[in-house]
Amino acid sequence: MERETISTENVPPSSPTPQSQQRYNLSMLDQMIPSMLVPLVLYYPYPTDTASPDDPHSFAARFTSRLRRSLSVILTRFYPLAGRVNPDGQSIDCHDQGVPFTVVRFPATRLSDLLSKPDEALPRHLLPCPVTWDSEPGPGSSPALVQLSHFSCGGAALSLVLWHKAADAATLGEFVAAWAAAAQPAESNPVRPISPNYLAQHVFPFRPEIPSGSVSMSEILKTGTSVMRRFVFDKVSVEVLKSSISAKNLTRVEAVSALLWRCFMAASLANGRAYSVLTHAVNLRRRARPPFGPDCFGNFPGLAAASAENREEFGLVKLVEKMRGAVGKIDGEFVERMMGDEGLEGYRENLGLVWRDIPRNADMLSISSWCGFGFYEAADFGFGRPDWVTRCEAGGGPGSKFLNVVWLMDTRDGKGVEAWVVLDEKYMTVFEGDVDLRARAWRDPSPVDNAGGFMQ
């Protein structure tokens, strides 16, 4: 793909960060997150004009200008993202250094052509920096980077990369929503500005005894040579799947997760493993009593773990029950144990609670859901919603070493689920052969339908 760099700059906050906020310490929960990068790509269709990005009257120029201006505005509220990672790797220097903002053009590439047959390498061309599971920002790195890519058809892709120790998916969703709201014309945006709070620093205070780099992806995930597949469950498939599982108030994430776990159990058994364990990332904001608001900046990670013997013929109902039992352990008391100066001891106690009944050497599948964070409906910068949003890469593809990872994304209508699955090739052969999976989901479909529009 031919690529031209139009501009590169650091976008600072529109007003200076107060002196009292010029050092941002991570919370204890932030410290427990591996030092990795989290990418997101939002694809926007071409509206009406065809002019180039350097034409001030074109969509591309207007989109670029609006994004740059509104980014500066919201960085006064999301000020840690405009700073730089300190040498200790445990804090951010917030002297308004600015978010690196790169604008590029692909003069011979149409976005619709790229998306007609998307492959796992596509997002890598659109990111402001290389991203894999083991990408770790060093001292002086920016906690956030942005790239805006323009295509010959007038379409665009907005890419964000965040340092995971600074923010989780919920914070990323709030950031995108705040940015989009700030970009809207004042007359069409009567809602009050979205502002984060920094409660986590005080409720889960920084623990100096936790060394930087104490948690790495190599300690968490299985390693090997991986392949990636994208399985898309549209709203009809989700409803049919849910109707086949007799469970009260079943969510689409629960239904899809249960099916994926059963597929993994078969693959694990075929590769000589007796037990499997499903881990699911849990948003602690919702589990606390009273709940923390979605505007709480930072990381609020919980981990639910449920196990099963691979040889047993588990129905999806039983797997849902196991998942719910694991998630049920993460309650208000679970969160409260980690608060305050004794929070580290509470964290260790919680780890024991989560893993107590898990068999040793169980084959682990890790699922993280980004469903419900509003990356479609909230990401209208004044020119319409994105047509496709991707978490884009979680380590799959050539050169990747991490395995048994799944992340779930909304479909555009918010009623379906995209499951991005990274497995060992031998596992994937069995996994994707499951009869129910083949009946319920499309494998690696284009988000563009035959009529040139986007899948709902």
Helices and strands as residue ranges (DSSP letters): E 4-11, G 19-21, E 23-25, H 28-31, E 37-44, H 59-74, G 79-82, E 84-85, E 91-93, E 99-106, H 111-116, G 122-126, E 144-151, E 156-163, H 169-183, G 186-188, H 200-203, H 217-220, E 226-233, H 235-243, H 252-270, E 275-283, H 284-287, E 301-309, H 316-328, H 332-336, H 343-355, E 363-369, E 388-390, E 405-410, E 417-424, H 425-431, H 435-440, E 442-443
